[in-house]
Amino acid sequence: MSRERLRHSFYSAAHSPLRQVIDDLKSCSGCTLQGELEDALLILRYPYVLQRMGASSHQVAAQAQESIRRLEQEISALRTLLATYGTSSNAVRFQPDAVVQEDSLNIFDIQDNF
C-alpha cells in the first residue's frame, strides 16, 4: 500500500511564541515539529485515550505515571533554566502578550509523509 502525503496546517501569529518555537525547530539539527508534537501529545493525552478506549486500570495508571515522570523531567529542566538566570519561580510573572492570539493568525503549512 502506498503512503499518502498529508498536509497539516498550523496557525500562528507572526512573532508569537508558537511561531518562535516552530522557527527554532526548523533551525535545530535533529529536531522536527512532528517529533515534538508526537512526544507532547503522547505525554499529555495518551492516558486519557487509553481510558476512553476501555484499557485496563493498570495500563491507564502505568501510562499516567509515565506521563507524570516525563512532565516532572520537563519541570526540572525549566527550574534549572530559571536558576541560570537567578530568578525564583515566584518572581516570574505571567505575560498575557506572550500567548498566541487567535485573532491575528497566519497559516504555516507543513507537509509530512506518513
N, C-alpha and C positions, 0 to 999 in steps of 0.2 A: 504494500500500500504506500503510495507516495505521500510525502509530507506537504501540507498546505502552508503557504506563507500567510500569517495572520498579521493584521495591522492593529497596533494598540495606540490609542491617543491619550496622552496625559496632558492635563491642563494646568498651567501655572502662570502666575502673573510675572511680568518682567521684573527682575531684581528681587523676587520673593525668595524666602528660604528654600522652598521646594526647587525653584529654578537653579539656585546656587548649588544645591545637592546634586541635581542632575548634571550640571556642568562639571562639578567636581568628579563625579563618577566617570564621565566621558573622558576626563583627562588623567584618571588614575589607572596605572598599569595593573592588570589583573582583576579589576573591578567591573561589574556590569550592573546595570539597572535591574535587569531581570533577576540576577542572583540576589541582590539586596532585597528586592521585593519578595522573592520566594522565602528568604530567610525570615523577614519581618512577619509575613503572613502566617508562616508555619508556627512561629512563636506566639503570635497574638490570637490567631483564630482556630488553629487545628484542634485544641482541646474541645472547643465548642462544637466544631463539626463532628468530632467523634461522638460527643454526647447526643447530638441530634440524629446521628446515624444509628443510635442504639448500641454503641460499643459497650463492652463490659465496664463496670465501675472501676475495676483495676486498671484497664487500659486508659480510660479518661483521666484517672488520678495520676497515673505514671506520666502521661503527656503533659498534664498541668504542672506537675513537679519539674519536669524538664524545661517547660516554658519559664517557670519561676526562676530556675537556676540560670538560664540564659539571660533573662532580664536583670537578675542580680549582677551578672558579669558586666552588662552594659552600664548599670548604675555605678558600679565600682569604677569602671573606666571614666565615666563622666565626673565622678568625685575626684579622681586623680587629675583630670583636666582642670577642675576648679582649683585644686591645691596648687597647681603650677602657676596660677595667676594670683595666689594668695588671698582668695576670697572664700568665704564660707557660703554654703548653700542658702543660708538665711539672708545674706546680703544681696543675693541676686533677685532682681525684681522681674516680673513678667512684663514683656514688651508687646502690647497688642499690635503694634505696627510690624512685628516680626511674623505675624500669622498670615498664611496665604489667604488673600482676599478673593472670593469667588466672583465679585462683580467686575473685575478687570482681568479676564482670563485670556491667555494666548494659547494656541494649540501647539503642542510639542509632540510630533509623531515619531514613534519608534516602531521599527519592524523587526520581528523575531521569527526565527524558524522553529517550529515545533515538530 
